[in-house]
Amino acid sequence: MHQNVNTAGLTAGIIAIILSGCWMTAQAQNSPSPRNLPNVPNVSPNPVAPAPVTEGRVAPEPSGSSVYARSVRSVVYIECQKSGKSAGGFLGAGSIIAESGLILTNAHVIEGSDRCFAVLKPEGKVSIGKDTPILALHVRAVDPTKDLALVSLVSPPAGLKPLPIGSLKDVEVGQTVHAIGHPRGILWSYTNGVVSQIREKEQLAPSFVADVVQTQAPISQGNSGGPLISSTGALVGVNTFSRRDAQNLNFAVAVNEVQAFLQRASRGEHQVTAPSRSAKAENGQAQESEEKCEPRTLEERPSKKVPGKIVVMDIGCTGRANAALLTPDDPEKDRILYVSTRAPERGAEPYYDVRYYINPRSDKVSRSWHDVDSDGRPDFLGIHKDGGRRPVSFVAFTTAIGD
């Protein structure tokens, strides 16, 4: 029986993610004035001319090998690290979009990290050796609702090759698109597929709504943030999601969202309001949080629905009840951490819109569910394959599940 459970580490780590926008970074805030964002590229659409017609035939599309050779030097390997109780890291990909060292990636690649680094593809090989330069990154702008982030190399080398940014007008259902990334750490891997559909305002996870390109080009962990490339060699999307409950359902944030994000960033929006942790690391500053916050127990009471105990808590030092941990009397049943990510109306009870199911034997998160529209029914199931506090992917619910 788990009557005396140390919930501080678990709940503090989870709420750091959930209260900062579920699984996306909380560092992005709209800033009223720009913070010297340099050299944001011109993202005006550049229409690609149709293939020339010769003797009544359309010239064939460039081969995948030529697209790869043309684009691979523009794709970087990104690794972000965390310290403390939630030590770990996340790997992904990014696209160089300016000679000044600006890189486009996913927000979820960098979120919650203490420091991030990039590696350029070494000449003539696809491995990282002892002599391979590891380049520090600085976070410039983040938009969690589009899962887009703009970072820059702290010390950009000369000769960077930007990837051209294309136009959504040049993306059609049925055409071949290409992807370069690092699936499961297998560096600078190439794949391709056809465009299955272009979908507007798609909600594929909590707090994410964007136009997306649905494609058959496979996406695995390590591909996140990498480019979806047209046969003309232009970026037409940022590879972001893959549905795990089906085959060949992969999604990239569409290039029109990328264009709008970069334009907003150039105006000073979505920029990080405080120096990023990676920048602090460069300056040799401590990585400790200025203010430590521990979960505080507000009330303990018996559970009405499931025999057991409920501990109501304030996690995140909000001054209100925003979480509750159910510990069943049956030691074989999951403990459930209920979390309220939105402040209730004055005088109203909190609504717990996220639930984490914690395996009693491993003390790790087995799954989570997320109610986006507060109707009492889950909209997304969080998949926690590694037992970590952040879902590695989401699956859309079609029916509600019980407690």
TITOR-525305 format. One record per residue (C-alpha): residue in one letter; y, z, x. Coordinates in nm, 2 decimals. Example, Ala and Ser with C-alpha at 12.3 -4.5 7.8 and 13.67 -1.06 7.14 Angstrom:
BEGIN
{resn->A v->-0.45 w->0.78 u->1.23} $
{resn->S v->-0.11 w->0.71 u->1.37} $
***
This chain:
BEGIN
{resn->M v->0.00 w->0.00 u->0.00} $
{resn->H v->0.34 w->-0.09 u->0.13} $
{resn->Q v->0.56 w->0.18 u->0.01} $
{resn->N v->0.76 w->0.23 u->0.33} $
{resn->V v->0.87 w->-0.12 u->0.43} $
{resn->N v->1.12 w->-0.18 u->0.70} $
{resn->T v->1.33 w->-0.45 u->0.52} $
{resn->A v->1.64 w->-0.44 u->0.74} $
{resn->G v->1.54 w->-0.72 u->0.98} $
{resn->L v->1.38 w->-0.94 u->0.71} $
{resn->T v->1.65 w->-0.91 u->0.45} $
{resn->A v->1.94 w->-0.93 u->0.70} $
{resn->G v->1.80 w->-1.25 u->0.84} $
{resn->I v->1.74 w->-1.41 u->0.50} $
{resn->I v->2.07 w->-1.32 u->0.36} $
{resn->A v->2.25 w->-1.46 u->0.66} $
{resn->I v->2.10 w->-1.79 u->0.56} $
{resn->I v->2.12 w->-1.76 u->0.18} $
{resn->L v->2.47 w->-1.61 u->0.14} $
{resn->S v->2.61 w->-1.87 u->0.38} $
{resn->G v->2.50 w->-2.16 u->0.16} $
{resn->C v->2.12 w->-2.13 u->0.13} $
{resn->W v->1.97 w->-2.32 u->0.42} $
{resn->M v->2.29 w->-2.47 u->0.55} $
{resn->T v->2.56 w->-2.35 u->0.80} $
{resn->A v->2.84 w->-2.12 u->0.69} $
{resn->Q v->3.06 w->-2.21 u->0.98} $
{resn->A v->3.22 w->-2.50 u->0.79} $
{resn->Q v->3.54 w->-2.42 u->0.61} $
{resn->N v->3.81 w->-2.65 u->0.49} $
{resn->S v->4.11 w->-2.61 u->0.72} $
{resn->P v->4.46 w->-2.69 u->0.61} $
{resn->S v->4.55 w->-2.83 u->0.95} $
{resn->P v->4.36 w->-3.04 u->1.21} $
{resn->R v->4.23 w->-2.87 u->1.52} $
{resn->N v->4.28 w->-3.16 u->1.77} $
{resn->L v->3.97 w->-3.35 u->1.67} $
{resn->P v->3.98 w->-3.64 u->1.93} $
{resn->N v->3.89 w->-4.00 u->1.89} $
{resn->V v->3.73 w->-4.01 u->1.55} $
{resn->P v->3.61 w->-4.36 u->1.53} $
{resn->N v->3.74 w->-4.62 u->1.29} $
{resn->V v->3.50 w->-4.61 u->1.01} $
{resn->S v->3.64 w->-4.90 u->0.81} $
{resn->P v->3.34 w->-5.11 u->0.68} $
{resn->N v->3.25 w->-5.40 u->0.90} $
{resn->P v->3.07 w->-5.65 u->0.69} $
{resn->V v->2.79 w->-5.82 u->0.87} $
{resn->A v->2.78 w->-6.20 u->0.84} $
{resn->P v->2.47 w->-6.34 u->0.67} $
{resn->A v->2.20 w->-6.49 u->0.88} $
{resn->P v->2.28 w->-6.85 u->0.97} $
{resn->V v->2.09 w->-7.13 u->0.79} $
{resn->T v->1.92 w->-7.39 u->1.00} $
{resn->E v->1.75 w->-7.69 u->0.85} $
{resn->G v->1.71 w->-7.51 u->0.52} $
{resn->R v->1.56 w->-7.20 u->0.67} $
{resn->V v->1.72 w->-6.85 u->0.71} $
{resn->A v->1.69 w->-6.73 u->1.06} $
{resn->P v->1.44 w->-6.44 u->1.10} $
{resn->E v->1.56 w->-6.08 u->1.13} $
{resn->P v->1.57 w->-5.94 u->1.48} $
{resn->S v->1.25 w->-5.77 u->1.58} $
{resn->G v->1.21 w->-5.40 u->1.59} $
{resn->S v->1.18 w->-5.40 u->1.97} $
{resn->S v->1.52 w->-5.57 u->2.00} $
{resn->V v->1.68 w->-5.32 u->1.76} $
{resn->Y v->1.53 w->-5.03 u->1.95} $
{resn->A v->1.64 w->-5.17 u->2.29} $
{resn->R v->1.99 w->-5.21 u->2.16} $
{resn->S v->2.02 w->-4.87 u->1.99} $
{resn->V v->1.81 w->-4.62 u->2.18} $
{resn->R v->2.08 w->-4.52 u->2.43} $
{resn->S v->2.30 w->-4.42 u->2.14} $
{resn->V v->2.05 w->-4.16 u->2.01} $
{resn->V v->2.05 w->-3.81 u->2.17} $
{resn->Y v->1.80 w->-3.53 u->2.15} $
{resn->I v->1.95 w->-3.21 u->2.01} $
{resn->E v->1.81 w->-2.86 u->2.05} $
{resn->C v->1.98 w->-2.55 u->1.91} $
{resn->Q v->1.89 w->-2.20 u->2.00} $
{resn->K v->1.91 w->-1.86 u->1.83} $
{resn->S v->1.91 w->-1.52 u->1.98} $
{resn->G v->1.84 w->-1.17 u->1.86} $
{resn->K v->1.59 w->-1.07 u->1.59} $
{resn->S v->1.58 w->-1.42 u->1.45} $
{resn->A v->1.52 w->-1.58 u->1.79} $
{resn->G v->1.40 w->-1.94 u->1.78} $
{resn->G v->1.55 w->-2.28 u->1.76} $
{resn->F v->1.56 w->-2.61 u->1.59} $
{resn->L v->1.54 w->-2.96 u->1.73} $
{resn->G v->1.67 w->-3.28 u->1.59} $
{resn->A v->1.85 w->-3.61 u->1.68} $
{resn->G v->2.20 w->-3.74 u->1.67} $
{resn->S v->2.40 w->-4.06 u->1.71} $
{resn->I v->2.68 w->-4.11 u->1.96} $
{resn->I v->2.96 w->-4.26 u->1.76} $
{resn->A v->3.25 w->-4.25 u->2.01} $
{resn->E v->3.28 w->-4.30 u->2.39} $
{resn->S v->3.46 w->-3.96 u->2.40} $
{resn->G v->3.13 w->-3.79 u->2.32} $
{resn->L v->3.14 w->-3.74 u->1.94} $
{resn->I v->2.79 w->-3.72 u->1.79} $
{resn->L v->2.69 w->-3.74 u->1.43} $
{resn->T v->2.39 w->-3.53 u->1.31} $
{resn->N v->2.27 w->-3.31 u->1.01} $
{resn->A v->2.43 w->-2.98 u->0.93} $
{resn->H v->2.09 w->-2.82 u->0.90} $
{resn->V v->2.01 w->-2.91 u->1.27} $
{resn->I v->2.29 w->-2.69 u->1.40} $
{resn->E v->2.32 w->-2.43 u->1.13} $
{resn->G v->2.30 w->-2.06 u->1.22} $
{resn->S v->2.26 w->-2.14 u->1.60} $
{resn->D v->2.42 w->-1.95 u->1.89} $
{resn->R v->2.43 w->-2.26 u->2.11} $
{resn->C v->2.33 w->-2.63 u->2.10} $
{resn->F v->2.26 w->-2.88 u->2.37} $
{resn->A v->2.21 w->-3.25 u->2.39} $
{resn->V v->2.01 w->-3.48 u->2.62} $
{resn->L v->2.08 w->-3.84 u->2.67} $
{resn->K v->1.79 w->-4.08 u->2.71} $
{resn->P v->1.70 w->-4.09 u->3.08} $
{resn->E v->1.71 w->-4.44 u->3.23} $
{resn->G v->1.36 w->-4.60 u->3.22} $
{resn->K v->1.17 w->-4.31 u->3.07} $
{resn->V v->1.13 w->-4.11 u->2.76} $
{resn->S v->1.07 w->-3.76 u->2.90} $
{resn->I v->1.29 w->-3.47 u->3.00} $
{resn->G v->1.24 w->-3.36 u->3.36} $
{resn->K v->1.38 w->-3.09 u->3.58} $
{resn->D v->1.66 w->-3.32 u->3.69} $
{resn->T v->1.76 w->-3.43 u->3.34} $
{resn->P v->2.11 w->-3.32 u->3.25} $
{resn->I v->2.13 w->-3.07 u->2.96} $
{resn->L v->2.47 w->-3.11 u->2.80} $
{resn->A v->2.64 w->-2.84 u->2.60} $
{resn->L v->2.77 w->-2.92 u->2.25} $
{resn->H v->3.07 w->-2.80 u->2.06} $
{resn->V v->3.07 w->-2.80 u->1.68} $
{resn->R v->3.36 w->-2.99 u->1.54} $
{resn->A v->3.31 w->-3.02 u->1.16} $
{resn->V v->3.04 w->-2.95 u->0.91} $
{resn->D v->2.99 w->-3.04 u->0.55} $
{resn->P v->2.69 w->-2.86 u->0.41} $
{resn->T v->2.70 w->-3.03 u->0.07} $
{resn->K v->2.64 w->-3.36 u->0.24} $
{resn->D v->2.43 w->-3.21 u->0.52} $
{resn->L v->2.65 w->-3.38 u->0.79} $
{resn->A v->2.79 w->-3.24 u->1.11} $
{resn->L v->3.01 w->-3.37 u->1.38} $
{resn->V v->2.96 w->-3.23 u->1.73} $
{resn->S v->3.09 w->-3.33 u->2.07} $
{resn->L v->2.97 w->-3.31 u->2.43} $
{resn->V v->3.17 w->-3.04 u->2.61} $
{resn->S v->3.16 w->-3.25 u->2.93} $
{resn->P v->3.09 w->-3.61 u->2.83} $
{resn->P v->2.96 w->-3.84 u->3.10} $
{resn->A v->3.11 w->-4.19 u->3.15} $
{resn->G v->2.94 w->-4.49 u->3.01} $
{resn->L v->2.84 w->-4.35 u->2.67} $
{resn->K v->2.72 w->-4.62 u->2.42} $
{resn->P v->2.84 w->-4.56 u->2.06} $
{resn->L v->2.63 w->-4.68 u->1.77} $
{resn->P v->2.83 w->-4.91 u->1.54} $
{resn->I v->2.88 w->-4.77 u->1.19} $
{resn->G v->2.79 w->-5.02 u->0.92} $
{resn->S v->2.86 w->-5.05 u->0.55} $
{resn->L v->2.66 w->-4.97 u->0.24} $
{resn->K v->2.74 w->-5.32 u->0.11} $
{resn->D v->2.50 w->-5.44 u->0.38} $
{resn->V v->2.20 w->-5.23 u->0.26} $
{resn->E v->1.98 w->-5.39 u->0.00} $
{resn->V v->1.65 w->-5.28 u->-0.16} $
{resn->G v->1.36 w->-5.44 u->0.02} $
{resn->Q v->1.53 w->-5.50 u->0.35} $
{resn->T v->1.39 w->-5.35 u->0.67} $
{resn->V v->1.56 w->-5.05 u->0.83} $
{resn->H v->1.48 w->-4.88 u->1.16} $
{resn->A v->1.48 w->-4.52 u->1.27} $
{resn->I v->1.49 w->-4.35 u->1.62} $
{resn->G v->1.42 w->-3.98 u->1.66} $
{resn->H v->1.20 w->-3.71 u->1.81} $
{resn->P v->0.93 w->-3.63 u->1.55} $
{resn->R v->0.77 w->-3.29 u->1.64} $
{resn->G v->0.94 w->-3.32 u->1.98} $
{resn->I v->0.78 w->-3.67 u->2.06} $
{resn->L v->1.10 w->-3.80 u->2.22} $
{resn->W v->1.28 w->-4.13 u->2.14} $
{resn->S v->1.01 w->-4.25 u->1.89} $
{resn->Y v->1.07 w->-4.56 u->1.69} $
{resn->T v->0.96 w->-4.64 u->1.34} $
{resn->N v->1.07 w->-4.87 u->1.05} $
{resn->G v->1.03 w->-4.93 u->0.68} $
{resn->V v->1.19 w->-5.09 u->0.38} $
{resn->V v->1.47 w->-4.96 u->0.17} $
{resn->S v->1.31 w->-4.84 u->-0.16} $
{resn->Q v->1.63 w->-4.76 u->-0.34} $
{resn->I v->1.99 w->-4.65 u->-0.30} $
{resn->R v->2.06 w->-4.34 u->-0.51} $
{resn->E v->2.39 w->-4.20 u->-0.60} $
{resn->K v->2.47 w->-3.82 u->-0.62} $
{resn->E v->2.11 w->-3.72 u->-0.55} $
{resn->Q v->2.04 w->-3.35 u->-0.54} $
{resn->L v->1.74 w->-3.32 u->-0.31} $
{resn->A v->1.79 w->-2.95 u->-0.22} $
{resn->P v->2.00 w->-2.65 u->-0.32} $
{resn->S v->2.37 w->-2.70 u->-0.23} $
{resn->F v->2.31 w->-3.07 u->-0.14} $
{resn->V v->2.45 w->-3.36 u->-0.35} $
{resn->A v->2.51 w->-3.70 u->-0.18} $
{resn->D v->2.45 w->-4.07 u->-0.21} $
{resn->V v->2.12 w->-4.14 u->-0.02} $
{resn->V v->1.92 w->-4.43 u->0.10} $
{resn->Q v->1.55 w->-4.39 u->-0.01} $
{resn->T v->1.33 w->-4.55 u->0.25} $
{resn->Q v->0.97 w->-4.58 u->0.37} $
{resn->A v->1.07 w->-4.52 u->0.73} $
{resn->P v->0.89 w->-4.19 u->0.80} $
{resn->I v->1.10 w->-3.87 u->0.87} $
{resn->S v->0.95 w->-3.56 u->1.04} $
{resn->Q v->1.10 w->-3.25 u->1.19} $
{resn->G v->1.28 w->-3.38 u->1.50} $
{resn->N v->1.40 w->-3.70 u->1.32} $
{resn->S v->1.66 w->-3.50 u->1.13} $
{resn->G v->2.01 w->-3.61 u->1.21} $
{resn->G v->1.90 w->-3.94 u->1.37} $
{resn->P v->2.02 w->-4.28 u->1.26} $
{resn->L v->1.89 w->-4.51 u->1.00} $
{resn->I v->1.97 w->-4.85 u->1.15} $
{resn->S v->2.01 w->-5.19 u->1.00} $
{resn->S v->1.85 w->-5.50 u->1.16} $
{resn->T v->2.20 w->-5.59 u->1.29} $
{resn->G v->2.20 w->-5.26 u->1.49} $
{resn->A v->2.45 w->-5.06 u->1.27} $
{resn->L v->2.41 w->-4.71 u->1.14} $
{resn->V v->2.36 w->-4.72 u->0.77} $
{resn->G v->2.24 w->-4.37 u->0.71} $
{resn->V v->2.15 w->-4.03 u->0.87} $
{resn->N v->1.78 w->-3.94 u->0.83} $
{resn->T v->1.76 w->-3.61 u->0.65} $
{resn->F v->1.48 w->-3.54 u->0.40} $
{resn->S v->1.12 w->-3.62 u->0.34} $
{resn->R v->0.92 w->-3.52 u->0.03} $
{resn->R v->0.61 w->-3.34 u->0.13} $
{resn->D v->0.44 w->-3.37 u->-0.21} $
{resn->A v->0.43 w->-3.75 u->-0.21} $
{resn->Q v->0.39 w->-4.04 u->0.03} $
{resn->N v->0.67 w->-4.26 u->0.18} $
{resn->L v->0.95 w->-4.07 u->0.00} $
{resn->N v->1.21 w->-4.03 u->0.27} $
{resn->F v->1.59 w->-4.00 u->0.24} $
{resn->A v->1.89 w->-4.07 u->0.46} $
{resn->V v->2.25 w->-3.97 u->0.38} $
{resn->A v->2.41 w->-4.30 u->0.30} $
{resn->V v->2.67 w->-4.45 u->0.54} $
{resn->N v->2.94 w->-4.44 u->0.27} $
{resn->E v->2.91 w->-4.06 u->0.28} $
{resn->V v->2.93 w->-4.07 u->0.66} $
{resn->Q v->3.24 w->-4.28 u->0.65} $
{resn->A v->3.41 w->-4.04 u->0.40} $
{resn->F v->3.30 w->-3.73 u->0.60} $
{resn->L v->3.45 w->-3.87 u->0.92} $
{resn->Q v->3.77 w->-3.96 u->0.75} $
{resn->R v->3.80 w->-3.61 u->0.61} $
{resn->A v->3.72 w->-3.46 u->0.95} $
{resn->S v->4.00 w->-3.67 u->1.11} $
{resn->R v->4.24 w->-3.51 u->0.85} $
{resn->G v->4.13 w->-3.16 u->0.95} $
{resn->E v->3.88 w->-3.09 u->0.67} $
{resn->H v->3.54 w->-2.93 u->0.72} $
{resn->Q v->3.64 w->-2.80 u->1.06} $
{resn->V v->3.51 w->-2.48 u->1.21} $
{resn->T v->3.78 w->-2.22 u->1.17} $
{resn->A v->3.66 w->-2.00 u->1.46} $
{resn->P v->3.53 w->-2.10 u->1.80} $
{resn->S v->3.17 w->-2.20 u->1.77} $
{resn->R v->2.90 w->-1.98 u->1.93} $
{resn->S v->2.82 w->-2.27 u->2.16} $
{resn->A v->3.18 w->-2.27 u->2.28} $
{resn->K v->3.17 w->-1.90 u->2.34} $
{resn->A v->2.85 w->-1.94 u->2.55} $
{resn->E v->3.04 w->-2.19 u->2.76} $
{resn->N v->3.31 w->-1.94 u->2.82} $
{resn->G v->3.07 w->-1.67 u->2.91} $
{resn->Q v->3.15 w->-1.46 u->2.61} $
{resn->A v->2.91 w->-1.23 u->2.44} $
{resn->Q v->2.70 w->-1.36 u->2.16} $
{resn->E v->2.70 w->-1.04 u->1.96} $
{resn->S v->2.85 w->-1.04 u->1.61} $
{resn->E v->3.18 w->-0.87 u->1.59} $
{resn->E v->3.06 w->-0.66 u->1.30} $
{resn->K v->2.70 w->-0.56 u->1.25} $
{resn->C v->2.59 w->-0.52 u->0.89} $
{resn->E v->2.27 w->-0.35 u->0.78} $
{resn->P v->2.12 w->-0.37 u->0.43} $
{resn->R v->2.21 w->-0.06 u->0.22} $
{resn->T v->1.98 w->0.08 u->-0.05} $
{resn->L v->2.17 w->0.14 u->-0.37} $
{resn->E v->1.88 w->0.24 u->-0.61} $
{resn->E v->1.51 w->0.28 u->-0.63} $
{resn->R v->1.32 w->0.25 u->-0.95} $
{resn->P v->0.97 w->0.17 u->-1.09} $
{resn->S v->0.90 w->-0.19 u->-1.18} $
{resn->K v->0.87 w->-0.27 u->-1.55} $
{resn->K v->0.68 w->-0.61 u->-1.53} $
{resn->V v->0.46 w->-0.55 u->-1.22} $
{resn->P v->0.33 w->-0.21 u->-1.13} $
{resn->G v->0.52 w->-0.11 u->-0.82} $
{resn->K v->0.86 w->-0.01 u->-0.69} $
{resn->I v->1.19 w->-0.20 u->-0.69} $
{resn->V v->1.46 w->-0.13 u->-0.43} $
{resn->V v->1.80 w->-0.26 u->-0.52} $
{resn->M v->2.02 w->-0.33 u->-0.21} $
{resn->D v->2.35 w->-0.45 u->-0.09} $
{resn->I v->2.28 w->-0.70 u->0.19} $
{resn->G v->2.56 w->-0.86 u->0.38} $
{resn->C v->2.80 w->-0.57 u->0.32} $
{resn->T v->2.95 w->-0.72 u->0.00} $
{resn->G v->2.99 w->-0.38 u->-0.17} $
{resn->R v->2.77 w->-0.48 u->-0.46} $
{resn->A v->2.41 w->-0.52 u->-0.56} $
{resn->N v->2.29 w->-0.86 u->-0.45} $
{resn->A v->1.92 w->-0.82 u->-0.36} $
{resn->A v->1.62 w->-0.64 u->-0.49} $
{resn->L v->1.28 w->-0.60 u->-0.32} $
{resn->L v->0.97 w->-0.57 u->-0.54} $
{resn->T v->0.67 w->-0.40 u->-0.37} $
{resn->P v->0.37 w->-0.41 u->-0.59} $
{resn->D v->0.12 w->-0.12 u->-0.60} $
{resn->D v->-0.15 w->-0.38 u->-0.53} $
{resn->P v->-0.14 w->-0.42 u->-0.15} $
{resn->E v->-0.29 w->-0.77 u->-0.18} $
{resn->K v->0.00 w->-0.91 u->-0.38} $
{resn->D v->0.31 w->-1.07 u->-0.23} $
{resn->R v->0.63 w->-0.87 u->-0.21} $
{resn->I v->0.92 w->-1.05 u->-0.36} $
{resn->L v->1.28 w->-1.04 u->-0.23} $
{resn->Y v->1.52 w->-1.14 u->-0.51} $
{resn->V v->1.86 w->-1.26 u->-0.38} $
{resn->S v->2.18 w->-1.33 u->-0.57} $
{resn->T v->2.38 w->-1.60 u->-0.39} $
{resn->R v->2.68 w->-1.60 u->-0.63} $
{resn->A v->2.91 w->-1.31 u->-0.71} $
{resn->P v->2.87 w->-1.21 u->-1.08} $
{resn->E v->3.15 w->-1.19 u->-1.33} $
{resn->R v->3.33 w->-0.86 u->-1.34} $
{resn->G v->3.11 w->-0.60 u->-1.50} $
{resn->A v->2.81 w->-0.83 u->-1.52} $
{resn->E v->2.47 w->-0.77 u->-1.37} $
{resn->P v->2.38 w->-0.99 u->-1.07} $
{resn->Y v->2.16 w->-1.30 u->-1.13} $
{resn->Y v->1.89 w->-1.34 u->-0.87} $
{resn->D v->1.88 w->-1.72 u->-0.82} $
{resn->V v->1.66 w->-1.72 u->-0.51} $
{resn->R v->1.32 w->-1.55 u->-0.46} $
{resn->Y v->1.13 w->-1.51 u->-0.13} $
{resn->Y v->0.76 w->-1.44 u->-0.15} $
{resn->I v->0.64 w->-1.23 u->0.15} $
{resn->N v->0.28 w->-1.22 u->0.25} $
{resn->P v->0.17 w->-0.86 u->0.27} $
{resn->R v->-0.06 w->-0.92 u->0.56} $
{resn->S v->0.15 w->-1.13 u->0.79} $
{resn->D v->0.49 w->-1.00 u->0.67} $
{resn->K v->0.61 w->-1.36 u->0.67} $
{resn->V v->0.77 w->-1.57 u->0.40} $
{resn->S v->0.50 w->-1.79 u->0.23} $
{resn->R v->0.73 w->-1.97 u->-0.01} $
{resn->S v->1.06 w->-1.95 u->-0.20} $
{resn->W v->1.21 w->-2.08 u->-0.52} $
{resn->H v->1.57 w->-2.17 u->-0.60} $
{resn->D v->1.74 w->-2.18 u->-0.94} $
{resn->V v->2.04 w->-2.41 u->-0.88} $
{resn->D v->2.18 w->-2.42 u->-1.24} $
{resn->S v->2.11 w->-2.05 u->-1.33} $
{resn->D v->1.90 w->-2.14 u->-1.63} $
{resn->G v->1.62 w->-1.90 u->-1.54} $
{resn->R v->1.39 w->-2.18 u->-1.42} $
{resn->P v->1.33 w->-2.28 u->-1.06} $
{resn->D v->1.47 w->-2.62 u->-0.95} $
{resn->F v->1.33 w->-2.63 u->-0.60} $
{resn->L v->1.04 w->-2.48 u->-0.42} $
{resn->G v->1.10 w->-2.39 u->-0.05} $
{resn->I v->0.82 w->-2.47 u->0.19} $
{resn->H v->0.78 w->-2.22 u->0.47} $
{resn->K v->0.50 w->-2.37 u->0.68} $
{resn->D v->0.59 w->-2.16 u->0.99} $
{resn->G v->0.65 w->-1.84 u->0.79} $
{resn->G v->1.02 w->-1.84 u->0.89} $
{resn->R v->1.31 w->-1.74 u->0.67} $
{resn->R v->1.45 w->-2.09 u->0.64} $
{resn->P v->1.25 w->-2.35 u->0.44} $
{resn->V v->1.14 w->-2.64 u->0.65} $
{resn->S v->1.16 w->-2.86 u->0.34} $
{resn->F v->1.20 w->-2.85 u->-0.04} $
{resn->V v->0.99 w->-2.98 u->-0.33} $
{resn->A v->1.15 w->-3.04 u->-0.67} $
{resn->F v->1.01 w->-2.84 u->-0.96} $
{resn->T v->0.90 w->-3.01 u->-1.28} $
{resn->T v->0.80 w->-2.69 u->-1.46} $
{resn->A v->0.89 w->-2.33 u->-1.42} $
{resn->I v->0.65 w->-2.08 u->-1.26} $
{resn->G v->0.60 w->-1.72 u->-1.33} $
{resn->D v->0.68 w->-1.42 u->-1.13} $
***
